[in-house]
Amino acid sequence: MSDISDASTEMPVAEPNGFIKTLNNMGYMTSTLDPYSMAFADFAPAAPGPCLDVGAAYGVASLVALANGARMIANDIDGRHLRILLDRAPAEH
């Protein structure tokens, strides 16, 4: 498991199929929202409390939810992914 303070904070480039490999080589993240992630991002601002994005990776769903006005908690097994997400998030979040 990797700490959020680890040095490697560059997000890999998307492959031609739109998938982005995780830094821990445990899987991929999509570079765009699928219908389920879009429904999550649309619902999140109306939730009665913060929404949890489990396995957030680089935050494709969390960032859209934040832009829509949601309060988010992002979780991922690799702290480097969360560092990248934090670096991609607007400063006010």
N, C-alpha and C positions, 0 to 999 in steps of 0.2 A: 504494500500500500504506500502511496506517495503523499507527502505533506504538501499543503497549499503553497508553502514557501520555496519549493524546489525551483531550480533555475530554469528548466525548460518550459517556456510559456508560449511557444509558437504553435498555432493551430495548423495541423497538416492541411495541405491543399486537397480539395475534393477530387476524387477519381472521376473519370468520364461518366460513370453511372450515377454520379451525385452523392456517393457515400464518402464519408470522411473516416479514416481509420483512427481508432483511439490510440493514445500514446502508450497504454499498457498492453496493446495487442490483444485485448479481450473482445473486440468487436468493432462495430462501425456506428456512426451517427449519420442520419440523413442531413443533407444540406438545406432541405426545404421541409415544410410541414406536411405530413400526411393528414387525411381527414380527421383522425383521432386526435392528433396533436393540435390541429386547428380548432377542434371543438374544445379542447382543454384551454387553449389560449383565449378563446372567446368567452368561456365560462369564468375563468379566473378572476377578472375584475369584479364580478358580482358575488363572489364567494364571501361567506360571513367572516372569514379570517384569511390568514396567509395560505397560499397553495404550495404544496410540496411537489417538486419535480424530482422523482427518484431515478437515478441513473441519468442525470442531466447531461453528462458529457460536456460538450462545448456550449450548451444552452440554447439550441435553436428554438425550443418551445418556451423556455423561461424568458428569453429576450423579447419574443413577440408578446407574451403575457404582460411583461413589464411595460412595454410600449402601449399596451391597451389599458394600463392603469392598475394592474394587479399588484398585490404584495406577494412576493415569492420567497420560498426557501428552496434552494437547489442542493441536491445531494448527489455525490458520485464517489465511487470507490477510489478514484485517483484524484488527489488534490491538485495536480497540474491541470486537469480539466476544469476544475473550479476556478483556478487562477486565470485561465484563459477566458472563462465566462465572465468573471469579475472585470477583467480588462476590457471586454467587449461591451459591458453594461454602461449605460449613461451614468455620469458622475453622481447624479442625485439619487441613485439607487445603491 
